[in-house]
Amino acid sequence: MMQVTKEFVFDCAHKLNNYEGACKFLHGHTYKLQVTLQGEPKNNGMIIDFAEIKNIVSEHIISKLDHRYLNEIEGLEQPTAENMIIWIWNILSPVFGDMFYELKLWETPTSFVTYTATNSA
């Protein structure tokens, strides 16, 4: 099996509820999302066209999160990185099916969460 990965960057604001650190206040992040799919190359030499990944993720995820207040999005009322990655996985999983392998979501340049297909079983 081979894996292909496409990265996305988006900005949004949030605050954490029932939390006593600095993130209890309204603030923003520039998130980086990596979407990894796996499979074997088809007759065209590709597992999937990077443009197709871009179109799918942009339509289903980026358009809903970029420059938004996450706490107002259904399912993200407590928008931790962990809750966000599960929310993203649940939206993209039916679209990508068995090809869907892994998501990584960076909240800061040095802090990220990983979710793989084995987590969703």
C-alpha positions as a Markdown table, in Angstrom:
| # | Residue | x | y | z |
|---|---|---|---|---|
| 1 | Met | 0.0 | 0.0 | 0.0 |
| 2 | Met | 1.0 | 3.6 | -0.7 |
| 3 | Gln | -0.1 | 6.7 | 1.0 |
| 4 | Val | -0.7 | 10.2 | -0.4 |
| 5 | Thr | -1.1 | 13.3 | 1.7 |
| 6 | Lys | -2.6 | 16.7 | 1.0 |
| 7 | Glu | -2.1 | 19.6 | 3.4 |
| 8 | Phe | -4.6 | 22.4 | 4.1 |
| 9 | Val | -4.3 | 25.6 | 6.2 |
| 10 | Phe | -7.2 | 27.6 | 7.7 |
| 11 | Asp | -7.8 | 30.2 | 10.4 |
| 12 | Cys | -10.5 | 30.3 | 13.0 |
| 13 | Ala | -11.4 | 31.4 | 16.5 |
| 14 | His | -12.6 | 29.5 | 19.5 |
| 15 | Lys | -12.6 | 29.3 | 23.3 |
| 16 | Leu | -12.6 | 26.3 | 25.6 |
| 17 | Asn | -15.5 | 25.9 | 28.0 |
| 18 | Asn | -14.9 | 24.5 | 31.5 |
| 19 | Tyr | -11.2 | 25.1 | 31.1 |
| 20 | Glu | -9.0 | 27.2 | 33.4 |
| 21 | Gly | -6.0 | 27.9 | 31.2 |
| 22 | Ala | -5.5 | 30.9 | 28.8 |
| 23 | Cys | -7.7 | 29.1 | 26.1 |
| 24 | Lys | -10.8 | 29.9 | 28.1 |
| 25 | Phe | -10.7 | 33.3 | 26.4 |
| 26 | Leu | -11.6 | 33.9 | 22.8 |
| 27 | His | -8.5 | 33.5 | 20.6 |
| 28 | Gly | -7.6 | 32.3 | 17.2 |
| 29 | His | -5.3 | 29.8 | 15.5 |
| 30 | Thr | -3.9 | 29.0 | 12.1 |
| 31 | Tyr | -4.6 | 25.3 | 11.8 |
| 32 | Lys | -2.8 | 22.9 | 9.5 |
| 33 | Leu | -4.7 | 19.8 | 8.4 |
| 34 | Gln | -3.0 | 16.8 | 6.7 |
| 35 | Val | -5.3 | 14.3 | 5.0 |
| 36 | Thr | -3.7 | 11.0 | 4.1 |
| 37 | Leu | -5.3 | 8.3 | 1.9 |
| 38 | Gln | -3.9 | 4.9 | 1.0 |
| 39 | Gly | -4.3 | 2.5 | -1.8 |
| 40 | Glu | -2.6 | 1.2 | -4.9 |
| 41 | Pro | -2.1 | 3.3 | -8.0 |
| 42 | Lys | -4.7 | 2.8 | -10.7 |
| 43 | Asn | -4.2 | 2.6 | -14.4 |
| 44 | Asn | -3.5 | 6.4 | -14.5 |
| 45 | Gly | -0.6 | 5.9 | -12.0 |
| 46 | Met | -2.5 | 7.6 | -9.1 |
| 47 | Ile | -4.2 | 6.5 | -6.0 |
| 48 | Ile | -6.3 | 9.6 | -6.2 |
| 49 | Asp | -5.7 | 13.0 | -7.9 |
| 50 | Phe | -4.4 | 15.6 | -5.5 |
| 51 | Ala | -6.9 | 18.0 | -7.1 |
| 52 | Glu | -9.8 | 15.7 | -6.1 |
| 53 | Ile | -8.6 | 15.6 | -2.5 |
| 54 | Lys | -8.4 | 19.4 | -2.5 |
| 55 | Asn | -11.9 | 19.8 | -3.9 |
| 56 | Ile | -13.4 | 17.3 | -1.4 |
| 57 | Val | -11.7 | 18.7 | 1.7 |
| 58 | Ser | -12.3 | 22.3 | 0.7 |
| 59 | Glu | -16.0 | 21.7 | 0.1 |
| 60 | His | -16.7 | 19.5 | 3.2 |
| 61 | Ile | -14.3 | 21.0 | 5.8 |
| 62 | Ile | -12.4 | 24.1 | 4.9 |
| 63 | Ser | -15.5 | 26.0 | 3.8 |
| 64 | Lys | -17.2 | 25.2 | 7.1 |
| 65 | Leu | -14.2 | 26.1 | 9.4 |
| 66 | Asp | -12.1 | 28.9 | 7.7 |
| 67 | His | -12.6 | 32.3 | 9.4 |
| 68 | Arg | -15.4 | 30.9 | 11.6 |
| 69 | Tyr | -16.1 | 30.9 | 15.3 |
| 70 | Leu | -15.8 | 27.2 | 16.0 |
| 71 | Asn | -18.0 | 27.2 | 19.2 |
| 72 | Glu | -21.0 | 28.0 | 17.0 |
| 73 | Ile | -20.6 | 25.0 | 14.7 |
| 74 | Glu | -22.8 | 22.0 | 15.6 |
| 75 | Gly | -20.6 | 19.3 | 17.1 |
| 76 | Leu | -17.8 | 21.7 | 17.9 |
| 77 | Glu | -19.2 | 23.4 | 20.9 |
| 78 | Gln | -16.1 | 22.4 | 22.8 |
| 79 | Pro | -13.5 | 22.8 | 20.0 |
| 80 | Thr | -10.4 | 21.0 | 21.3 |
| 81 | Ala | -8.1 | 19.7 | 18.7 |
| 82 | Glu | -9.2 | 16.2 | 19.7 |
| 83 | Asn | -12.9 | 17.0 | 19.1 |
| 84 | Met | -12.1 | 18.8 | 15.9 |
| 85 | Ile | -10.3 | 15.9 | 14.4 |
| 86 | Ile | -13.1 | 13.4 | 15.2 |
| 87 | Trp | -15.6 | 15.9 | 13.7 |
| 88 | Ile | -13.5 | 16.1 | 10.5 |
| 89 | Trp | -13.0 | 12.4 | 10.4 |
| 90 | Asn | -16.7 | 11.7 | 10.7 |
| 91 | Ile | -17.5 | 14.0 | 7.8 |
| 92 | Leu | -14.7 | 12.8 | 5.4 |
| 93 | Ser | -14.9 | 9.1 | 6.2 |
| 94 | Pro | -18.0 | 8.4 | 4.2 |
| 95 | Val | -16.6 | 10.4 | 1.3 |
| 96 | Phe | -13.2 | 8.7 | 1.1 |
| 97 | Gly | -14.3 | 5.3 | 2.3 |
| 98 | Asp | -11.6 | 2.6 | 2.6 |
| 99 | Met | -8.9 | 4.9 | 1.2 |
| 100 | Phe | -9.1 | 7.1 | 4.3 |
| 101 | Tyr | -6.0 | 6.4 | 6.4 |
| 102 | Glu | -5.0 | 9.3 | 8.7 |
| 103 | Leu | -5.6 | 12.8 | 9.7 |
| 104 | Lys | -3.2 | 15.2 | 11.5 |
| 105 | Leu | -4.4 | 18.5 | 12.8 |
| 106 | Trp | -1.9 | 21.1 | 14.1 |
| 107 | Glu | -3.3 | 23.7 | 16.4 |
| 108 | Thr | 0.1 | 25.4 | 16.7 |
| 109 | Pro | 3.4 | 24.8 | 14.8 |
| 110 | Thr | 4.5 | 22.5 | 17.6 |
| 111 | Ser | 1.2 | 20.9 | 18.8 |
| 112 | Phe | -0.9 | 18.4 | 16.9 |
| 113 | Val | -3.3 | 15.5 | 17.2 |
| 114 | Thr | -3.3 | 12.4 | 15.0 |
| 115 | Tyr | -6.3 | 10.2 | 14.1 |
| 116 | Thr | -5.9 | 7.0 | 12.1 |
| 117 | Ala | -8.3 | 4.5 | 10.5 |
| 118 | Thr | -7.6 | 2.1 | 13.4 |
| 119 | Asn | -9.1 | 4.7 | 15.8 |
| 120 | Ser | -12.4 | 4.6 | 14.0 |
| 121 | Ala | -12.9 | 0.8 | 14.0 |
